[in-house]
Amino acid sequence: IADRKEGIGVCGWILISLSFLLVLITFPISIWACIKVVREYERAVVFRLGRILSKKAKGPGVILVLPCTDTFIKVDLRTVTCKIPPQEILTRDAVTAQVDGVVHYRIHSAVCAVANVTDVHSATLLLAQTTLRNVLGTLNLAQLLAGREETARSIQAALDSATEQWGVRVARVEIKDIRIPVAMQRAMAAEAEAARETRAKVVAAEGEKNASKALQQASMVLAESPASLQLRYLQTLTTVAAQNNSTIVFPLPINVFGSLGQKITGG
């Protein structure tokens, strides 16, 4: 609001004097119409002959309003929670998504909220919608899904700088929900499943590689002591017999069959 050095003029002072005279003549009845109560969370912007009185808001408490010359507008300073309707946006990688959110803001200057904008709440809501679309349009889908907090902070900074001249301070912006087409959801699920299968195959291959190395080392140890191989056979037989199986598989060394074959051919 520009500071005006010119006064209200002679006619203005005459009207104000007549208003004071009217209050005095009709006192004490007129006092009930002149006294207004402003709550703790409210501020009153008083207009005297169309000009904002003292260029600042009045309250909280009791204020005096002159009849015929003064009008006032009450402004609520409490935090307002505004829900942004679902906005259909096109991300940078050409994916269509619907995003909605919540904006928390409050009026810190009642004079600016009354004198600089027609409807501060409607203007803030419309600006939040357009800012949400503009900011999210510069991101790809992966950034949109993974960086919700950073995106919300970017939207909050853009809103706060734009609404400062309206006397509005944005406290917080939250992205509530992100909805993408069903076909895109299926494609992303298939991609994630393929990635998990790839990792599972890599892990299984690593396990087979480690197991083969362990078996190689075990074979080298068993080759150094033939008696340990027989003990391993007996241990395996004990493990199989402990499972209540009806069939028992007893492994025999290959050299036993070789020696038996030589005796049969020699006989």
C-alpha positions in Angstrom: 0.0 0.0 0.0 1.5 3.3 -1.0 1.8 5.9 1.7 -0.3 8.9 0.9 0.7 12.3 2.3 -2.5 14.1 1.3 -5.2 14.3 4.0 -8.9 13.7 3.9 -9.7 17.3 3.1 -12.1 19.8 4.5 -15.2 17.8 3.6 -13.7 14.7 5.3 -13.2 16.6 8.5 -16.7 18.0 8.4 -18.1 14.5 8.0 -16.0 13.2 10.8 -17.1 16.0 13.0 -20.7 15.4 12.2 -20.2 11.7 13.0 -18.7 12.6 16.4 -21.6 15.0 17.0 -24.1 12.3 16.2 -22.5 9.9 18.6 -22.6 12.6 21.4 -26.3 13.4 20.7 -27.5 9.8 20.7 -25.2 8.8 23.7 -25.4 6.3 25.4 -27.5 4.4 22.7 -25.0 5.0 20.0 -22.1 3.6 22.0 -23.4 0.1 21.5 -23.2 0.5 17.7 -19.7 2.1 17.9 -18.0 -0.4 20.1 -16.8 -3.6 18.4 -15.0 -6.6 19.9 -12.1 -8.2 18.0 -11.1 -11.7 19.1 -7.5 -12.7 19.9 -7.0 -14.5 16.6 -8.6 -11.7 14.5 -7.6 -8.3 13.3 -9.9 -5.5 12.1 -9.1 -3.3 9.1 -10.9 -0.1 9.7 -11.8 2.2 6.7 -12.5 5.8 7.4 -14.0 7.6 4.4 -12.5 4.9 2.2 -9.0 5.1 3.6 -7.4 2.5 5.9 -7.1 4.1 9.3 -3.5 4.4 10.5 -2.4 2.0 7.8 -2.5 -0.9 10.2 -5.0 -3.4 11.6 -6.8 -2.9 14.9 -7.2 -5.5 17.7 -7.4 -7.7 19.5 -9.8 -6.2 22.1 -12.3 -3.3 21.9 -12.2 -0.9 19.0 -14.3 2.2 18.3 -16.0 2.6 14.9 -17.7 5.9 14.0 -21.1 5.6 12.3 -21.6 6.7 8.7 -17.9 7.3 8.1 -16.2 4.1 9.3 -16.4 0.5 8.0 -14.3 -2.4 9.0 -13.4 -5.9 7.8 -12.4 -8.7 10.2 -9.5 -11.0 9.1 -8.9 -14.4 10.7 -5.2 -15.0 11.4 -5.4 -18.7 12.2 -3.8 -21.3 10.0 -5.9 -22.4 7.1 -5.7 -25.9 5.7 -6.5 -25.9 2.0 -6.9 -29.1 0.0 -5.6 -28.9 -3.6 -7.9 -30.8 -6.0 -6.3 -33.6 -8.1 -4.3 -32.1 -10.9 -3.6 -34.0 -14.1 0.0 -33.3 -15.0 2.5 -34.4 -17.7 5.9 -35.2 -16.3 9.1 -34.5 -18.1 9.4 -38.1 -19.3 5.8 -37.9 -20.9 4.0 -39.8 -18.2 0.4 -38.7 -17.2 -0.2 -38.6 -13.5 -2.8 -37.1 -11.1 -1.4 -35.4 -8.0 -3.2 -33.8 -5.1 -1.9 -32.1 -2.0 -2.5 -30.0 1.0 -1.4 -26.4 1.7 -1.2 -24.9 5.2 -1.0 -21.1 5.3 -1.9 -18.1 7.5 -2.4 -14.4 7.1 0.3 -12.4 8.8 -0.7 -8.9 7.5 -4.4 -8.2 7.6 -4.0 -4.9 5.8 -2.3 -6.5 2.8 -4.8 -9.4 2.7 -7.7 -6.9 2.5 -6.2 -4.1 0.3 -4.0 -6.1 -2.2 -6.2 -8.9 -3.2 -10.0 -9.4 -3.7 -10.3 -12.9 -2.1 -7.1 -14.0 -0.5 -8.2 -17.6 0.2 -9.4 -18.2 -3.4 -6.3 -16.6 -4.8 -4.0 -18.7 -2.7 -5.9 -21.9 -3.7 -5.7 -21.1 -7.4 -2.0 -20.1 -7.1 -1.3 -23.4 -5.3 -2.9 -25.4 -8.1 -0.9 -23.7 -10.9 2.3 -23.8 -8.9 1.8 -27.5 -8.3 1.4 -28.1 -12.0 4.3 -26.0 -13.0 6.8 -27.5 -10.5 5.8 -31.1 -11.1 5.9 -30.6 -14.9 9.7 -30.2 -14.6 10.3 -33.5 -12.9 10.3 -37.1 -14.3 8.3 -39.9 -12.8 11.1 -41.3 -10.7 11.9 -38.0 -9.1 8.2 -37.4 -8.5 7.8 -40.7 -6.7 11.0 -40.7 -4.7 11.4 -37.0 -3.9 8.1 -36.0 -2.4 9.6 -33.9 0.4 12.0 -32.0 -1.8 9.2 -31.3 -4.3 6.9 -30.1 -1.5 9.7 -27.7 -0.3 10.1 -26.3 -3.8 6.3 -25.7 -4.1 6.3 -24.1 -0.7 9.2 -21.7 -1.6 7.5 -20.7 -4.9 4.1 -20.1 -3.1 5.7 -18.2 -0.2 7.5 -15.8 -2.5 4.3 -15.2 -4.6 1.9 -14.7 -1.7 4.2 -12.4 0.4 2.6 -9.3 -1.2 -0.8 -10.6 -0.2 0.1 -10.9 3.5 0.0 -14.7 3.4 2.8 -16.9 4.7 2.8 -20.6 3.6 3.7 -22.8 6.5 3.8 -26.2 4.8 3.0 -28.0 1.6 2.3 -31.8 1.4 1.8 -34.0 -1.6 -1.0 -36.2 -0.6 -1.4 -38.8 -3.4 0.1 -39.6 -6.8 -1.9 -41.7 -9.1 -0.6 -43.1 -12.4 -2.3 -45.1 -15.2 -2.9 -48.8 -14.6 -0.9 -49.8 -17.6 2.1 -47.9 -16.2 1.6 -49.5 -12.8 1.7 -53.0 -14.5 4.9 -52.0 -16.5 6.6 -50.8 -13.3 5.6 -53.9 -11.5 7.0 -56.1 -14.3 10.2 -54.1 -14.3 10.6 -54.4 -10.6 9.9 -58.2 -10.7 12.4 -58.7 -13.5 15.0 -56.7 -11.5 14.3 -58.9 -8.4 14.6 -62.1 -10.5 17.9 -60.8 -11.9 19.3 -60.2 -8.4 18.1 -63.6 -7.3 19.9 -65.4 -10.2 23.1 -63.5 -9.4 22.9 -64.4 -5.8 22.2 -68.1 -6.7 25.2 -68.1 -9.1 27.4 -66.6 -6.4 26.2 -69.4 -4.0 26.9 -72.1 -6.5 30.4 -70.6 -7.1 31.2 -70.6 -3.4 29.7 -74.1 -2.9 31.9 -75.4 -5.7 35.0 -73.9 -4.2 34.1 -75.4 -0.8 33.5 -78.9 -2.4 36.9 -78.6 -4.1 38.6 -77.9 -0.8 36.7 -80.8 0.9 37.7 -83.2 -1.9 41.3 -82.3 -1.4 41.1 -82.9 2.3 39.3 -86.3 1.8 41.8 -87.3 -0.8 44.6 -87.0 1.8 42.9 -89.4 4.2 40.9 -92.3 2.7 39.6 -93.3 6.2 37.8 -89.9 6.5 35.9 -90.7 3.3 34.5 -93.9 4.9 33.5 -91.9 8.0 31.7 -89.5 5.8 29.8 -92.3 4.2 28.7 -93.6 7.6 27.7 -90.1 8.7 25.5 -89.7 5.6 23.9 -93.0 6.2 23.1 -92.0 9.8 21.5 -88.8 8.5 19.3 -90.6 6.0 18.2 -93.2 8.5 17.2 -90.5 11.0 14.4 -89.2 8.7 12.2 -92.3 9.0 12.6 -93.3 5.4 11.6 -96.8 4.2 14.4 -96.8 1.6 18.0 -96.6 2.6 20.7 -95.7 0.1 24.1 -96.9 1.1 26.9 -95.5 -1.1 29.9 -97.6 -1.9 33.3 -96.6 -3.2 33.9 -97.2 -6.9 37.1 -99.1 -6.1 35.1 -101.8 -4.4 33.2 -102.5 -7.6 36.5 -102.5 -9.5 38.1 -105.1 -7.2 35.0 -107.3 -7.3 35.1 -107.2 -11.1 38.7 -108.3 -11.1 38.0 -111.2 -8.8 35.1 -112.4 -11.0 37.1 -112.2 -14.2 40.1 -114.0 -12.5 37.9 -116.8 -11.2 
